[in-house]
Amino acid sequence: MKKTTNIAIVGAGLTGLTTAFYLKKNGCRVHVFEKANRAGGVIQTHHEQGFTFESGPNTGALSNPEAVELFEDLQNDCSLENAKESAKARWIWQNEKWHNLPSGPISGICTPLFCVTDKLRLLSEPFRRKGSNPDETIADLVRRRMGKSFLRNAVDPFVSGVYAGNPETLVTRFALPKLYNLEQNYGSFIRGAIKKAKEHKTERDKKATKSVFSAEGGLENLIKALVKNIGEENISTGCQSLSFEKTEGKQAYKHNGQIFSHVISTIGAFALPEVFPFLPSEKIEQIGQMQYAKIALVILGFKKWEGIPINAFGGLIPSAEKRNVLGILFTSSFFKNRAPEGGALLSVFTGGIRKPEFYKKPDAAIMDIVKREVCDMLQLENFNPDIARIFRYEHAIPQYSFESEQKLKAIAEIEKQFPGLILAGNIRNGIGMADRIKQGRTLADKTLLNALRKEKLG
């Protein structure tokens, strides 16, 4: 690339770093700007008293090949860790006890999680007419195709675990696009799943195993590998007063005297007005309507675990059960070296869209809530964790609700009006780690193509 091509990336989270990595790999001049004093965004791994735990996202799912390929490209500096198969069971809390979430037809028939009527009704699901409302919520879709008990005891807790959200307000085609497309493309969840399983898969497609993953030793090792390959000299942290302005007479952007032909934003909707004050206020308001779930994450480490055996991925709680936690991950059960032998590491999630007030509760109040819930649901008589940490996130998870169509339209109009500026991050295209990696790779490819086209025209 010519030296006139200078690309700025705003935000040093997983999306921004992935974008920068692939741009630099393809010969672009790139610089990453981050408000915090460290790269990685909410990804941060801690090592204390023999425990290795995350204060941000704990896991991802290999839902696309780009996630696997990133680890392949970083193999000299970072290794992919897949969750143990022995702990892949998911638990659902119902009527004061845990039940395994069914993983096949036999367990689906036998489970008490779903009523007999809905089990029988599922037989006719392949013949039910597909929906015609593009803004149908997850709750409405599931009730229509599967029944109330499936919504109550499977989909509702799943949405709480992924989005900390409410299926009554999340729009399916934005929040769960794969589920939406199964019905739209195949007319049925069951028929679609069967046909997709029979479709030919390339070797690249097969990389998307859907397995739960982390990085060996913790997710921060993935961040360190990205930073190393991007180059620390190409990343500025502690940018408290970051603001770009549009230059006069040509499509370029300026920050602190530096001129950039392209700027890629990966920050939250709430931060856009300060960083890009030249953007039309009405468009920014449309993007900023998006709601965020507030989360308080509690990490508990026990050097000797005395509760029930927790050989599972974790447990989720339907909102109808009226508990005060969203779910519990049994991190030491599915990743190695996360707790001392015979111990346990738990990640407990509280708050979310339904209980945003939990985010502001004092530490003692949050810990008291978690103590009662963990002791009751995991039959722990003595609550004496060796480590207990609380992490709060005001803008934890964006909610892809009814305003999503308007938000995406506003983003498209801004990018058309201001060539070279891209608004990305988890404000669109999914919230999972694999979604962030895929978007970063796509942004790099798109920016590289635009830059080459711009150089030829220039």
DODREN-232223 format. One record per residue: x, y, z of N, C-alpha, C in turn; residue in one letter. Coordinates in steps of 0.02 Angstrom, whole numbers, padded with zeros to 5 digits, always signed. Atoms other than C-alpha are relative to their C-alpha. Layout:
<rs>
XYZXYZXYZa...
</rs>
This chain:
<rs>
+00042-00060+00000+00000+00000+00000+00044+00063+00000m-00037-00063+00000+00057+00178-00033-00001+00030+00070k-00004-00031-00066+00109+00282+00116-00057+00049+00012k+00057-00045-00009-00042+00394+00085-00059-00036+00031t+00054+00039-00031-00153+00252+00147+00016-00009+00073t-00012+00002-00072-00162+00275+00334-00067-00014+00033n+00064+00022-00027-00298+00184+00431-00001+00004+00076i+00010-00004-00073-00360+00225+00606-00054-00048+00021a+00051+00044-00030-00453+00100+00712-00014+00025+00070i+00019-00026-00065-00549+00163+00862-00028-00058+00042v+00020+00055-00043-00562+00034+01000+00047-00059-00006g-00048+00056+00000-00435-00100+01049-00029-00061+00032a+00030+00063-00020-00560-00235+01090+00015-00054-00052g-00014+00055+00045-00565-00400+00999-00014+00018-00073l+00016-00019+00069-00648-00326+00844+00054+00045-00029t-00050-00048+00024-00526-00181+00828+00067-00032-00010g-00065+00032+00006-00372-00287+00858+00002-00050-00057l+00003+00047+00056-00428-00421+00735+00004+00037-00066t-00002-00041+00061-00459-00288+00603+00070+00025-00013t-00068-00026+00007-00289-00209+00635+00049-00054-00020a-00046+00055+00015-00201-00377+00630-00002-00019-00074f+00005+00021+00070-00268-00424+00459+00017+00056-00049y-00021-00056+00043-00242-00250+00387+00076+00004-00003l-00073-00004-00002-00061-00247+00444+00031-00060-00036k-00025+00059+00033-00036-00424+00382+00000+00008-00076k+00005-00013+00072-00088-00361+00209+00036+00065-00021n-00043-00055+00018+00035-00216+00213-00026+00070+00011g+00029-00067-00012-00075-00073+00273+00034+00034+00060c-00021-00040-00058-00018+00067+00387-00061+00009+00044r+00059-00001-00043-00134+00055+00536+00020+00024+00070v-00012-00020-00070-00148+00136+00708-00065-00008+00038h+00058+00014-00042-00265+00084+00847+00000+00049+00059v+00008-00047-00056-00332+00210+00974-00048-00030+00051f+00041+00030-00053-00401+00151+01141-00004+00048+00060e+00010-00045-00056-00476+00254+01283+00029-00028+00065k-00025+00032-00061-00430+00129+01420+00077-00002-00001a-00074+00001-00007-00252+00107+01482+00030-00066-00022n-00025+00064+00023-00238-00067+01407-00041-00022-00061r+00036+00028+00056-00286-00159+01249-00040-00061+00023a+00038+00060-00016-00416-00297+01250-00073+00013+00016g+00070-00014-00017-00577-00207+01294-00018-00034+00065g+00022+00033-00061-00674-00309+01421+00034-00067+00011v-00036+00063-00009-00564-00462+01393+00060+00011+00046i-00056-00005-00046-00447-00480+01541+00003-00063+00043q-00010+00062-00038-00376-00636+01624+00039+00015+00064t-00032-00010-00065-00325-00643+01807+00026-00067+00026h-00030+00060-00030-00214-00767+01899+00010+00014+00075h-00005-00010-00072-00236-00779+02088-00007-00067+00036e+00004+00057-00046-00201-00916+02216-00015-00067-00036q+00011+00062+00036-00199-01053+02084-00061+00000-00044g+00058-00007+00043-00355-00990+01994+00016+00043-00060f-00004-00041+00060-00362-00924+01817-00071+00017-00021t+00069-00019+00014-00520-00824+01783-00003+00062-00044f+00013-00057+00044-00593-00698+01663-00046+00050+00034e+00046-00051-00027-00669-00532+01717-00046+00027-00054s+00045-00018+00055-00753-00513+01548-00031-00063-00028g+00026+00062+00029-00814-00644+01424+00041-00060+00020p-00034+00061-00021-00774-00820+01480+00015-00047-00058n-00005+00048+00054-00800-00916+01319-00025+00029-00065t+00030-00013+00065-00840-00909+01135-00022-00066-00029g+00019+00062+00036-00913-01035+01012+00027+00004-00070a-00030+00002+00067-00827-01087+00851-00055-00005-00052l+00059-00001+00044-00978-01037+00747+00018+00020-00072s-00021-00016+00068-00877-00983+00595+00075-00017-00008n-00070+00019+00010-00709-01030+00516+00049+00056+00016p-00046-00056-00014-00637-00856+00542+00029-00003+00070e-00025+00004-00069-00622-00887+00729+00058-00050+00004a-00053+00051+00000-00519-01045+00700+00061+00026-00037v-00056-00025+00041-00414-00960+00566+00040+00053+00035e-00039-00050-00038-00367-00818+00683+00051-00035+00044l-00048+00037-00042-00290-00943+00803+00054-00034-00043f-00050+00030+00045-00205-01030+00656+00051+00052-00020e-00046-00053+00020-00131-00864+00602+00044+00024+00058d-00037-00021-00059-00071-00832+00780+00032-00060+00036l-00019+00062-00034-00013-01010+00816+00068+00002+00034q-00065-00005-00033+00164-00959+00861-00003+00038+00066n+00005-00041-00060+00100-00846+01000-00060-00015+00043d+00062+00012-00037-00068-00915+01056-00031-00065-00024c+00030+00065+00019-00159-01083+01059-00074-00001+00018s+00072+00010-00011-00344-01123+01044-00011-00055+00051l+00020+00052-00048-00421-01218+01189-00074-00015-00008e+00070+00022+00005-00581-01317+01160-00024-00025+00068n+00029+00024-00063-00697-01354+01306-00001-00076+00001a+00001+00073-00008-00693-01530+01375-00069-00028-00020k+00062+00033+00019-00823-01645+01297-00037-00028+00060e+00030+00031-00059-00852-01723+01468-00044+00048+00040s+00038-00050-00038-00928-01560+01531-00044+00042-00045a+00040-00039+00047-01039-01509+01386-00074+00005+00018k+00071-00003-00020-01205-01536+01477-00018+00070+00023a+00028-00064-00023-01311-01381+01504-00058-00015+00047r+00053+00011-00049-01422-01373+01657-00051+00057-00003w+00054-00048-00006-01590-01285+01674-00033-00009+00067i+00031+00003-00066-01665-01242+01843-00076+00002-00007w+00073+00001+00001-01847-01291+01863-00026-00037+00062q+00031+00031-00059-01952-01327+02018+00051-00023+00051n-00049+00010-00054-01806-01315+02138+00050-00055-00013e-00053+00048+00015-01689-01433+02046+00027+00011-00070k-00031-00006+00066-01573-01444+01896-00023-00058-00044w+00015+00050+00050-01620-01536+01737+00047+00010-00059h-00041-00006+00060-01510-01575+01587-00042+00027-00057n+00033-00023+00061-01559-01477+01433+00006-00056-00052l-00003+00056+00047-01605-01612+01304+00048+00013-00057p-00048-00005+00055-01473-01647+01172-00018-00045-00058s+00021+00045+00054-01570-01770+01065-00073-00020+00008g+00071+00018+00000-01741-01847+01026-00021-00038+00063p+00019+00041-00058-01741-01974+01170-00004+00043+00062i+00000-00043-00059-01692-01849+01304-00053+00054-00005s+00053-00049+00010-01814-01725+01226-00068-00027+00019g+00063+00032-00017-01957-01849+01249-00006-00009+00076i+00001+00017-00071-01909-01892+01428+00004+00059+00047c-00012-00057-00045-01869-01720+01497-00065+00028+00029t+00058-00033-00030-01990-01638+01619-00002+00075-00016p-00002-00071+00014-01940-01467+01551-00056+00022-00047l+00051-00018+00049-02070-01472+01412-00063-00040+00012f+00063+00033-00013-02253-01513+01429-00016-00050-00057c+00018+00053+00048-02331-01663+01339-00030+00031-00063v+00033-00032+00057-02436-01550+01228+00051+00030-00048t-00050-00031+00043-02284-01456+01164+00046-00053-00032d-00039+00054+00030-02186-01617+01138-00035-00030-00060k+00039+00027+00056-02326-01684+01030-00007+00052-00056l+00008-00055+00049-02348-01515+00946+00063+00007-00043r-00063-00006+00037-02165-01521+00894+00001-00045-00061l+00003+00046+00057-02206-01666+00777-00028+00034-00062l+00030-00035+00057-02306-01546+00669+00039+00062-00020s-00039-00061+00014-02172-01409+00670+00023+00004-00073e-00023-00005+00070-02105-01455+00495-00056+00021-00049p+00055-00014+00045-02279-01427+00423-00035+00066+00015f+00031-00064-00019-02318-01261+00506+00022+00054-00048r-00015-00054+00046-02326-01107+00397+00054+00047+00028r-00053-00045-00024-02173-00994+00407-00028+00070+00012k+00022-00066-00019-02190-00821+00483+00011+00051-00055g-00005-00053+00050-02213-00664+00381+00018+00068+00030s-00018-00063-00034-02168-00531+00511+00075+00004+00009n-00073-00003-00006-01985-00480+00488+00024+00025+00067p-00019-00025-00066-01986-00398+00659-00029-00041+00056d+00027+00044-00051-02056-00546+00753+00052-00011+00055e-00046+00011-00056-01980-00565+00926+00016-00074+00007t-00019+00069-00013-01892-00722+00982-00056-00036+00036i+00054+00032-00039-02033-00757+01106-00059-00018-00045a+00056+00013+00044-02169-00742+00974+00015-00057-00048d-00020+00052+00047-02074-00852+00852-00001-00069+00033l-00004+00064-00035-02043-00990+00980-00069-00024+00022v+00068+00019-00018-02221-00988+01045-00039-00027-00060r+00037+00019+00061-02287-01001+00867+00023-00068-00027r-00025+00061+00031-02175-01143+00811+00010-00058+00049r-00020+00054-00046-02133-01240+00969-00044-00004+00063m+00043+00002-00059-02246-01191+01115+00029+00036+00060g-00018-00041-00058-02242-01100+01281+00053-00032+00045k-00048+00031-00045-02143-01229+01379+00071+00002-00028s-00066-00007+00031-02000-01224+01254+00028+00070+00010f-00021-00068-00013-01996-01036+01272+00020+00009+00072l-00011-00011-00071-02006-01041+01461+00065-00033+00024r-00052+00039-00032-01878-01176+01498+00061-00013-00044n-00059+00009+00043-01758-01174+01350+00023+00067-00030a-00020-00060+00036-01759-01015+01247+00008+00060+00046v-00006-00056-00047-01791-00890+01387+00066-00002+00040d-00065+00001-00035-01642-00950+01493+00059+00006-00047p-00054-00008+00049-01535-00962+01335+00011+00074-00016f-00005-00072+00014-01573-00779+01294+00029+00037+00060v-00029-00030-00061-01534-00733+01475+00074-00013+00003s-00071+00017-00003-01368-00823+01461+00042+00035-00052g-00038-00030+00055-01316-00748+01294-00005+00076+00001v+00012-00073+00005-01393-00574+01294-00014+00034+00067y+00026-00028-00062-01443-00552+01477-00063+00040-00015a+00055-00038+00027-01599-00499+01386-00068-00034+00007g+00069+00022-00004-01785-00526+01363-00023-00023-00069n+00021+00023+00066-01848-00635+01218-00063+00034-00025p+00061-00036+00021-02008-00531+01217+00017+00064-00038e-00019-00062+00034-01911-00381+01150+00055-00008-00052t-00053+00010+00050-01765-00453+01051-00030-00025-00065l+00026+00018+00065-01802-00465+00865+00043-00056-00029v-00035+00061+00018-01756-00636+00797+00051+00010-00057t-00045-00004+00058-01679-00586+00629+00063+00039+00015r-00061-00036-00020-01555-00472+00718+00037-00036+00057f-00031+00031-00059-01525-00564+00883+00021-00073-00012a-00015+00070+00015-01531-00744+00819-00012-00012-00074l+00013+00004+00073-01515-00731+00629+00001-00071-00028p-00002+00069+00025-01472-00915+00605-00066-00035+00012k+00066+00029-00014-01634-00967+00689-00052+00029-00047l+00047-00033+00046-01731-00841+00586+00006-00028-00071y-00011+00024+00069-01652-00902+00424-00019-00073-00009n+00023+00069+00006-01691-01084+00463-00073-00002-00022l+00071+00000+00018-01876-01044+00455-00010+00032-00069e+00011-00036+00063-01864-00920+00311+00025-00039-00060q-00031+00035+00057-01752-01028+00201-00027-00071-00010n+00021+00070+00005-01821-01200+00242-00072-00011+00022y+00070+00005-00021-01994-01165+00313-00009-00033+00067g+00006+00037-00062-01955-01258+00474+00068-00005+00034s-00062+00011-00037-01825-01273+00613+00026-00071-00012f-00020+00070+00005-01824-01462+00604+00022-00017-00071i-00017+00015+00070-01827-01476+00415+00064+00036-00020r-00060-00038+00016-01694-01340+00401+00062-00031+00031g-00058+00031-00033-01579-01424+00528+00020-00064-00035a-00015+00062+00035-01594-01590+00436+00034+00013-00067i-00028-00016+00065-01559-01513+00266+00070+00029+00005k-00066-00030-00009-01413-01411+00329+00052-00053+00019k-00046+00054-00020-01337-01567+00408+00022-00041-00060a-00015+00040+00060-01343-01651+00237+00038+00039-00053k-00034-00041+00050-01268-01505+00141+00075-00015-00001e-00073+00011+00007-01092-01526+00074+00038+00055+00036h-00041-00048-00036-00963-01441+00184+00071-00004-00026k-00070-00003+00020-00793-01384+00124+00043-00011+00062t-00046+00008-00057-00640-01414+00232+00000+00063+00043e+00003-00063-00039-00652-01231+00282-00064+00002+00041r+00063+00000-00037-00835-01249+00331+00004-00045+00062d-00004+00048-00055-00790-01397+00442+00037+00028+00061k-00034-00031-00057-00684-01283+00550-00049+00028+00050k+00051-00029-00044-00844-01208+00620-00035-00057+00037a+00025+00059-00036-00872-01350+00744-00054+00018+00052t+00046-00026-00051-00980-01242+00861+00023-00017+00071k-00027+00015-00067-00869-01301+01005+00012+00064+00040s-00017-00056-00044-00847-01188+01154+00076+00006+00004v-00072-00008+00001-00673-01112+01155+00023+00057+00045f-00036-00054-00032-00550-01003+01246+00071-00002-00029s-00071+00007+00017-00363-00975+01229+00034-00035+00058a-00036+00035-00054-00245-01087+01326+00031+00052+00047e-00025-00046-00049-00203-00998+01487-00043+00062+00010g+00044-00057-00007-00344-00873+01466-00004+00043-00063g+00013-00038+00061-00417-00758+01335+00048+00058-00010l-00046-00056+00008-00293-00620+01371+00062-00020-00040e-00056+00022+00042-00161-00727+01285-00016+00012-00073n+00019-00018+00069-00259-00701+01124+00012+00074-00012l-00012-00072+00007-00253-00513+01154+00074+00015-00005i-00072-00012+00001-00067-00517+01190+00030-00021-00068k-00025+00023+00065-00036-00615+01029-00018+00050-00054a+00020-00051+00049-00135-00488+00927+00042+00063+00007l-00039-00061-00012-00044-00341+01007+00072-00009-00025v-00069+00013+00022+00125-00421+00974+00006+00003-00076k-00004+00003+00073+00086-00450+00790-00020+00066-00033n+00016-00067+00025+00009-00278+00765+00058+00047+00012i-00055-00043-00020+00155-00197+00854-00024+00051+00052g+00020-00046-00053+00141-00100+01018+00006+00072-00023e-00009-00068+00024+00203+00054+00926-00059+00023-00042e+00058-00017+00040+00044+00048+00822-00065+00002+00040n+00059-00002-00044-00073+00051+00972+00010+00054+00052i-00002-00052-00051-00107+00204+01080-00056-00012+00050s+00050+00009-00053-00195+00175+01246-00004+00064+00042t+00008-00059-00043-00257+00301+01374-00020+00062-00038g+00022-00057+00041-00335+00411+01239-00065+00029+00028c+00060-00024-00035-00454+00504+01354-00040+00052-00039q+00035-00053+00037-00496+00647+01236+00003-00013-00075s-00004+00020+00069-00506+00553+01073-00057+00031-00041l+00051-00031+00043-00596+00650+00936+00029+00009-00070s-00021-00007+00069-00587+00649+00746-00040+00056-00032f+00035-00050+00040-00632+00787+00625+00009-00016-00073e-00003+00012+00072-00668+00780+00441+00040+00057-00033k-00041-00051+00034-00541+00870+00331-00040+00033-00056t+00033-00038+00054-00595+01001+00205+00029-00020-00067e-00022+00008+00069-00588+00965+00020+00016-00070-00022g-00012+00070+00022-00553+00778+00022-00028-00047+00054k+00029+00049-00046-00621+00620+00101+00055-00028+00044q-00051+00022-00047-00502+00604+00247-00020+00025+00069a+00018-00016-00069-00507+00620+00437+00063+00015+00039y-00059-00024-00035-00391+00704+00559-00008-00008+00075k-00003+00003-00073-00340+00673+00739+00070+00019+00022h-00065-00023-00025-00199+00767+00828+00050+00012-00057n-00043-00017+00056-00129+00825+00661+00014-00057-00048g-00009+00057+00045-00127+00649+00586-00060-00005-00047q+00052+00008+00051-00224+00621+00425-00010-00074-00014i+00017+00070+00013-00314+00455+00398-00049-00004-00058f+00045+00009+00057-00392+00399+00235-00060-00042+00020s+00055+00043-00024-00499+00272+00329+00000+00000+00076h+00008+00007-00073-00568+00266+00507-00052-00054+00012v+00045+00055-00017-00647+00108+00576-00016+00004+00074i+00021-00005-00070-00746+00128+00737-00027-00067+00023s+00025+00062-00030-00775-00024+00847-00027+00013+00071t+00022-00019-00067-00839+00071+01000-00076-00004+00005i+00071+00004-00013-01012+00069+01079-00037+00060-00026g+00042-00054+00026-01156+00176+01017+00002+00062+00045a+00000-00055-00049-01149+00282+01176+00062+00044-00006f-00063-00037+00004-00970+00338+01136+00009+00037-00066a-00009-00028+00067-00995+00392+00954-00002+00076-00002l+00003-00073+00006-01046+00576+00980+00065+00035+00020p-00062-00032-00024-00886+00619+01075+00057-00010-00050e-00056+00016+00044-00768+00533+00952-00010+00028-00070v+00014-00025+00067-00855+00589+00793-00052+00057+00003f+00048-00055-00010-00935+00759+00830-00029+00028-00065p+00024-00027+00064-00958+00797+00644-00059-00041-00028f+00054+00042+00026-01087+00658+00620-00068+00032+00014l+00066-00029-00009-01270+00712+00597-00032-00025+00065p+00026+00018-00065-01352+00715+00768-00061-00046-00004s+00060+00042+00005-01515+00638+00708+00017-00073-00015e-00022+00068+00015-01422+00486+00639+00032-00033+00062k-00032+00025-00061-01319+00466+00797-00053-00018+00052i+00054+00015-00047-01478+00474+00900-00035-00065-00017e+00032+00062+00021-01553+00333+00797+00043-00061+00019q-00045+00054-00020-01399+00226+00830+00001-00007+00076i-00006-00001-00073-01393+00276+01013-00062-00023+00037g+00060+00025-00033-01570+00215+01047+00010-00071+00027q-00011+00069-00020-01498+00041+01071+00012-00005+00075m-00005+00012-00072-01515-00023+01249+00057-00049+00015q-00053+00046-00022-01374-00110+01343-00020-00033+00066y+00011+00035-00063-01391-00242+01478+00056+00017+00048a-00049-00013-00053-01304-00197+01641+00012-00065+00038k-00018+00064-00030-01211-00343+01718+00047+00010+00059i-00050+00008-00054-01127-00380+01884+00022-00073-00002a-00029+00067+00004-01013-00530+01864+00037-00015+00065l-00033+00020-00063-00959-00622+02022+00041-00063-00013v-00045+00057+00007-00809-00739+02017+00011-00030+00069i-00010+00036-00063-00799-00870+02153+00049-00057-00011l-00049+00054+00004-00650-00985+02179+00003-00038+00065g-00003+00044-00058-00651-01133+02299+00057-00050-00009f-00055+00048+00005-00491-01230+02329-00023-00071+00015k+00030+00064-00012-00598-01371+02395-00075+00007-00010k+00072-00006+00016-00771-01391+02318-00040-00051+00040w+00040+00043-00043-00902-01461+02438-00074+00001-00018e+00069+00001+00023-01061-01433+02339-00013-00062-00042g+00016+00057+00044-01146-01551+02216+00053-00005-00056i-00046+00006+00057-01038-01621+02074-00022+00046-00057p+00017-00049+00053-01031-01490+01936+00037-00017-00065i-00031+00022+00063-00970-01590+01787-00046+00019-00058n+00044-00028+00053-01064-01478+01664+00028+00067-00021a-00021-00066+00024-01042-01319+01565-00024+00054+00048f+00028-00049-00046-01156-01223+01682-00075-00008+00005g+00072+00002-00009-01334-01188+01734-00032+00066-00015g+00038-00060+00017-01462-01064+01669-00068-00002+00035l+00061-00004-00040-01617-01003+01759-00054+00036-00039i+00056-00035+00033-01783-00965+01672-00024+00058+00042p+00023-00059-00036-01850-00794+01719-00061-00016+00043s+00060+00018-00037-02012-00877+01776+00016-00031+00068a-00019+00030-00064-01915-00961+01918+00013+00052+00054e-00006-00055-00048-01893-00790+02000+00062-00005+00045k-00063-00001-00037-01712-00815+02053+00035+00066-00011r-00036-00064+00004-01588-00674+02074+00066-00003-00036n-00058+00004+00044-01452-00736+01958-00024-00024-00068v+00017+00020+00068-01455-00762+01770+00025-00070-00016l-00030+00065+00013-01342-00912+01767+00067-00006+00033g-00065+00014-00030-01184-00994+01831+00040-00042-00048i-00046+00040+00040-01037-01055+01728+00047-00037+00046l-00046+00041-00039-00934-01198+01800+00066-00002-00039f-00057-00009+00045-00776-01136+01716+00054-00053+00009t-00053+00049-00012-00656-01258+01799-00019-00069-00023s+00022+00065+00023-00761-01404+01737+00016-00012-00074s-00009+00010+00072-00734-01371+01552+00064+00030-00029f-00066-00022+00021-00566-01281+01540+00051-00024+00050f-00052+00027-00045-00404-01350+01611+00036+00055+00037k-00044-00044-00041-00299-01270+01748-00034+00065+00020n+00035-00061-00021-00433-01146+01800-00010+00003+00076r+00006+00003-00073-00439-01202+01982+00047-00055+00026a-00041+00054-00028-00330-01307+02099-00037-00067-00002p+00030+00067+00001-00360-01495+02095-00049-00009+00058e+00051+00009-00051-00520-01535+02188-00039+00063+00016g+00034-00063-00011-00575-01355+02182-00049+00016-00055g+00049-00021+00050-00700-01258+02078+00005+00075-00011a+00003-00070+00019-00709-01093+01986-00069+00013-00031l+00067-00016+00023-00882-01017+01960-00002+00072-00024l+00015-00068+00024-00937-00866+01858-00075+00009+00006s+00071-00010-00015-01104-00801+01922-00022+00068-00029v+00023-00060+00035-01203-00674+01818-00065+00025+00032f+00059-00031-00029-01328-00553+01895-00018+00063-00039t+00022-00062+00032-01430-00405+01833-00035-00015-00066g+00031+00009+00065-01471-00399+01648-00057+00049-00011g+00054-00045+00020-01617-00313+01562-00057-00001+00051i+00057+00005-00046-01745-00377+01687+00014+00027+00069r-00017-00024-00067-01650-00326+01844+00060+00047-00004k-00057-00046+00008-01539-00177+01796+00023+00031+00065p-00019-00031-00063-01542-00112+01974+00054-00038+00037e-00051+00040-00034-01427-00254+02029+00069+00028-00014f-00065-00027+00020-01284-00168+01938+00026+00050+00051y-00020-00054-00046-01283-00026+02066-00001-00021+00074k+00002+00021-00070-01305-00129+02224+00070-00001+00030k-00066+00004-00033-01162-00119+02350+00028-00071-00005p-00034+00065+00005-01034-00259+02344-00028-00050+00050d+00024+00046-00052-01097-00333+02507-00069-00028-00018a+00067+00021+00018-01276-00340+02442+00003-00050-00058a-00008+00047+00057-01223-00424+02278+00027-00066+00025i-00030+00062-00024-01115-00550+02370-00050-00039+00043m+00050+00034-00041-01258-00588+02490-00051-00036-00045d+00046+00031+00048-01375-00623+02343+00032-00063-00030i-00035+00056+00031-01247-00735+02260+00010-00057+00049v-00009+00051-00052-01212-00827+02423-00063-00041+00008k+00063+00036-00009-01396-00870+02446-00016-00045-00060r+00017+00038+00060-01419-00926+02266+00046-00060-00010e-00048+00054+00010-01260-01029+02253-00008-00054+00052v+00008+00050-00053-01283-01114+02420-00063-00041-00010c+00063+00035+00010-01463-01158+02380+00002-00045-00061d+00005+00038+00062-01445-01214+02199+00056-00051-00008m-00056+00048+00006-01276-01302+02217+00013-00038+00065l-00001+00038-00063-01309-01371+02392+00067+00008+00037q-00063-00016-00035-01159-01285+02470-00017+00023+00070l+00018-00016-00069-01174-01285+02659+00040+00058+00028e-00044-00053-00026-01026-01172+02696+00026+00042-00057n-00021-00046+00053-00996-01020+02587+00064+00035+00021f-00065-00029-00018-00811-00987+02610+00046-00001-00061n-00043+00000+00060-00737-00948+02438+00069+00027+00016p-00069-00024-00009-00549-00926+02431+00012+00065-00038d+00000-00064+00033-00573-00788+02304-00072+00019-00017i+00066-00026+00017-00727-00680+02275+00009+00070-00028a-00011-00064+00034-00722-00538+02149-00064+00021-00036r+00059-00028+00035-00858-00425+02078+00023+00047-00055i-00015-00044+00056-00846-00343+01907-00066+00026-00029f+00062-00031+00023-00977-00220+01844+00009+00028-00070r-00002-00025+00068-01019-00175+01665-00066+00035-00016y+00060-00040+00014-01140-00034+01628-00025-00013-00071e+00018+00012+00070-01137-00067+01440+00025-00070-00019h-00027+00068+00009-01112-00255+01446-00019-00030-00067a+00023+00036+00060-01219-00323+01304-00053+00041-00036i+00051-00037+00038-01311-00227+01168-00060-00044-00016p+00062+00036+00013-01492-00277+01139-00025+00016-00070q+00024-00009+00069-01546-00304+00959-00076-00004-00001y+00072-00003-00009-01725-00248+00983-00034+00034-00060s+00042-00027+00054-01859-00156+00881+00033+00057-00038f-00032-00057+00034-01747-00008+00841+00057-00021-00046e-00058+00024+00037-01618-00118+00753-00003+00019-00074s+00006-00017+00071-01685-00087+00577+00019+00073-00012e-00015-00072+00006-01677+00102+00602+00073+00014+00013q-00072-00008-00017-01504+00088+00680+00044-00019-00060k-00040+00023+00057-01433-00011+00532-00008+00047-00060l+00012-00048+00055-01512+00110+00408+00041+00064+00012k-00039-00060-00017-01432+00258+00499+00074-00011-00011a-00071+00016+00010-01261+00172+00497+00016+00000-00075i-00012+00003+00072-01276+00138+00310+00000+00070-00031a+00003-00069+00027-01323+00320+00275+00061+00040+00020e-00061-00034-00022-01177+00385+00378+00060-00022-00041i-00058+00026+00038-01053+00272+00289-00003+00022-00073e+00006-00025+00069-01121+00329+00121+00018+00074-00003k-00014-00071-00001-01110+00512+00169+00073+00015+00015q-00069-00011-00020-00935+00494+00242+00043-00060-00022f-00041+00056+00025-00832+00376+00131+00065-00007+00040p-00061+00014-00039-00688+00294+00223-00014-00008+00074g+00019+00009-00070-00782+00295+00390-00045-00062+00006l+00040+00060-00012-00850+00128+00453-00018-00003+00074i+00024+00007-00069-00957+00108+00609-00015-00074+00012l+00007+00072-00011-00941-00069+00675+00004-00015+00074a+00001+00022-00069-00912-00165+00836-00065-00037+00013g+00059+00040-00015-01052-00254+00927-00065+00037-00005n+00063-00033+00015-01179-00122+00879-00035-00034-00059i+00031+00039+00054-01209-00240+00732+00039-00065-00012r-00032+00063+00021-01170-00414+00664+00016-00049+00056n-00008+00051-00051-01180-00510+00828+00045+00020+00058g-00035-00019-00061-01110-00504+01004+00051-00052+00022i-00046+00053-00022-01014-00669+01020+00071+00013-00022g-00070-00009+00017-00826-00681+01012+00014-00019-00073m-00010+00020+00070-00832-00775+00846-00030+00053-00047a+00030-00054+00039-00948-00638+00779+00048+00059-00006d-00047-00057-00001-00820-00506+00830+00061-00014-00044r-00058+00019+00041-00677-00601+00748-00019+00002-00074i+00022+00000+00070-00776-00627+00587-00009+00071-00025k+00010-00069+00022-00825-00444+00580+00067+00034-00011q-00066-00030+00008-00644-00391+00607+00034-00021-00064g-00029+00025+00063-00586-00501+00464-00035+00030-00060r+00038-00029+00055-00726-00437+00352+00016+00074-00009t-00017-00071+00004-00687-00256+00394+00068+00011-00032l-00068-00006+00029-00504-00282+00351-00003-00011-00075a+00005+00015+00072-00548-00360+00183-00034+00057-00037d+00037-00054+00032-00673-00222+00143+00042+00064-00004k-00041-00060-00001-00555-00082+00193+00059-00006-00048t-00055+00011+00047-00411-00158+00096-00022+00009-00072l+00027-00007+00068-00518-00169-00060-00015+00073-00017l+00015-00070+00011-00579+00010-00040+00063+00042-00008n-00063-00038+00003-00402+00074-00011+00034-00011-00068a-00031+00015+00065-00337-00015-00167-00038+00037-00057l+00041-00034+00051-00482+00056-00269+00014+00075+00001r-00013-00071-00008-00448+00230-00200+00068+00019-00029k-00066-00014+00026-00263+00219-00245+00000-00001-00077e+00003+00003+00073-00303+00168-00424-00033+00062-00029k+00035-00060+00023-00424+00314-00443+00043+00062+00010l-00041-00058-00014-00298+00432-00365+00061+00004-00044g
</rs>
